Amino acid sequence: MHVVVNAATSVDGKLSTRRREQVKISGEADFARVDRLRADSDAVLVGVGTVLADDPHLTVDDADFRTERAAAGRPAHPARIVADSRARTPTDARILDDAATTYLLVSESAPDDRRSALETAGATVVVAGESRVSFPSAFAELERRGIDRLMVEGGGEVIFSLFEAGLVDELSLYVGSLVLGGRDAPTLADGEGFVESFPSLELTGVERIDDGVLLTYDAS
């Protein structure tokens, strides 16, 4: 599986405010770029924190992109995936509507009643890992289900875990022209953090978009 992490941060590396409130970091041109990335992907992944904070839909906005997908024999929208170890996704989350298939990655510690409720709400539950989602195991199962190109849209805990597991192939990072600050504000890669061995990236592109800059990296 080819994994592309896409994110937008402030100049000081924050994904959102310390209150975990969504902030408009980029503009229309970058929104179109992100929509293109989604349209080119088999699935889009976020963590449950993103679902709880933003209630995203994770569908393709541009009608032409949806038409392209249909012409290629693909669903109008990529599958949606939530990494949710304890099955905390609300049963009325937008990501569970019938616009596209939704996979919920949970651990064995997820309560049975929550798993059942989310399956009833429309999710396909994939169990991988004991107390936390095991991404290598989950990704192997997703590959078996036909997902070859995966776009990751956050948040910081998920992105850190994927770098830690060596599963990231590309990073597309839009850096906007604002400062958010806050020692408790989420960053691109949260989690425990690296202290000795650090993921090595190769810068492959720099492009000005809107009032910011897009940095692209090879992480494989």
Secondary structure as the mmCIF struct_conf table of DSSP 4:
data_model
#
loop_
_struct_conf.conf_type_id
_struct_conf.id
_struct_conf.beg_label_comp_id
_struct_conf.beg_label_asym_id
_struct_conf.beg_label_seq_id
_struct_conf.end_label_comp_id
_struct_conf.end_label_asym_id
_struct_conf.end_label_seq_id
STRN STRN1 HIS A 2 THR A 9
TURN_TY1_P TURN_TY1_P1 VAL A 11 ASP A 12
BEND BEND1 GLY A 13 GLY A 13
STRN STRN2 LYS A 14 LYS A 14
BEND BEND2 LEU A 15 SER A 16
TURN_TY1_P TURN_TY1_P2 ARG A 18 ARG A 19
BEND BEND3 SER A 26 SER A 26
HELX_RH_AL_P HELX_RH_AL_P1 GLU A 28 ALA A 39
TURN_TY1_P TURN_TY1_P3 ASP A 40 ASP A 40
BEND BEND4 ASP A 42 ASP A 42
STRN STRN3 ALA A 43 GLY A 47
HELX_RH_AL_P HELX_RH_AL_P2 VAL A 48 ASP A 54
HELX_RH_AL_P HELX_RH_AL_P3 ALA A 63 ALA A 71
TURN_TY1_P TURN_TY1_P4 ALA A 72 GLY A 73
BEND BEND5 ALA A 76 HIS A 77
STRN STRN4 ALA A 79 ALA A 83
TURN_TY1_P TURN_TY1_P5 SER A 85 ARG A 86
TURN_TY1_P TURN_TY1_P6 THR A 91 ASP A 92
HELX_RH_3T_P HELX_RH_3T_P1 ARG A 94 LEU A 96
BEND BEND6 ASP A 97 ASP A 97
TURN_TY1_P TURN_TY1_P7 ASP A 98 ALA A 99
BEND BEND7 ALA A 100 ALA A 100
STRN STRN5 THR A 102 VAL A 106
TURN_TY1_P TURN_TY1_P8 GLU A 108 SER A 109
BEND BEND8 ALA A 110 ALA A 110
HELX_RH_AL_P HELX_RH_AL_P4 ASP A 112 THR A 120
TURN_TY1_P TURN_TY1_P9 ALA A 121 GLY A 122
STRN STRN6 THR A 124 VAL A 127
BEND BEND9 GLY A 129 ARG A 132
HELX_RH_AL_P HELX_RH_AL_P5 PHE A 135 ARG A 144
TURN_TY1_P TURN_TY1_P10 ARG A 145 GLY A 146
STRN STRN7 ARG A 149 VAL A 152
HELX_RH_AL_P HELX_RH_AL_P6 GLY A 156 GLU A 164
TURN_TY1_P TURN_TY1_P11 ALA A 165 GLY A 166
STRN STRN8 GLU A 170 VAL A 175
BEND BEND10 SER A 177 SER A 177
TURN_TY1_P TURN_TY1_P12 ARG A 183 ASP A 184
BEND BEND11 ALA A 185 ALA A 185
STRN STRN9 THR A 187 THR A 187
BEND BEND12 LEU A 188 ALA A 189
TURN_TY1_P TURN_TY1_P13 GLY A 191 GLU A 192
BEND BEND13 VAL A 195 GLU A 196
STRN STRN10 GLU A 202 ILE A 209
TURN_TY1_P TURN_TY1_P14 ASP A 210 ASP A 211
STRN STRN11 GLY A 212 ASP A 218
#
